[in-house]
Amino acid sequence: MAWHESVHLLQELITDPSSHVATAVAGWAYPITAESIVLRDTYDLHAAIHSGRKSPPSYPRPWDEKPQRFGSTTHPPAEVKRILADLRAGKYEEANSGH
């Protein structure tokens, strides 16, 4: 498979809200189909029409929830940010270039 084809396929996956790739990139709690989005919007409109003056809560969407945290660390946030900045700057590449 050529690089341009791989890039095209990845772009398609990122734009499809039902794929786990798009879910991970967007930071959503779970994937969702286009039909489910339409049904949730329809439910919200129906509930709003029949609720009177009180505004009902909307049906949950994956982008409403905070994404789950992957992994854990005992390091303080400032140290993690420093380590990540060092990795981006390439400071650890020299130590690992021998293998």
URTA-V190833 format. One record per pair of residues at least 24 apart in sequence whose C-alpha atoms are under 10 Angstrom apart, sorted by the first residue. I is the first residue (numbers start at 0). J is the second residue. D is the distance in Angstrom with one decimal. If there is no record, write none. Layout:
{{I J D} {I J D}}
This chain:
{{16 61 10.0} {22 61 8.6} {22 62 9.1} {22 66 9.6} {23 66 8.8} {25 61 9.7} {25 62 8.0} {25 66 9.2} {26 61 8.8} {26 62 7.4} {26 64 9.2} {26 65 7.8} {26 66 5.6} {26 67 8.5} {27 60 8.8} {27 61 5.2} {27 62 4.9} {27 63 7.9} {27 64 7.0} {27 65 7.2} {27 66 5.6} {27 67 8.6} {28 60 8.7} {28 61 5.1} {28 62 6.8} {28 63 8.4} {28 64 6.2} {28 65 6.8} {28 66 5.0} {28 67 6.8} {29 60 9.0} {29 61 5.7} {29 62 8.5} {29 64 9.3} {29 66 8.7} {29 67 9.9} {30 60 9.7} {30 61 7.1} {30 62 9.6} {31 60 8.4} {31 61 7.3} {31 62 9.9} {35 60 9.5} {36 60 8.0} {36 61 9.9}}
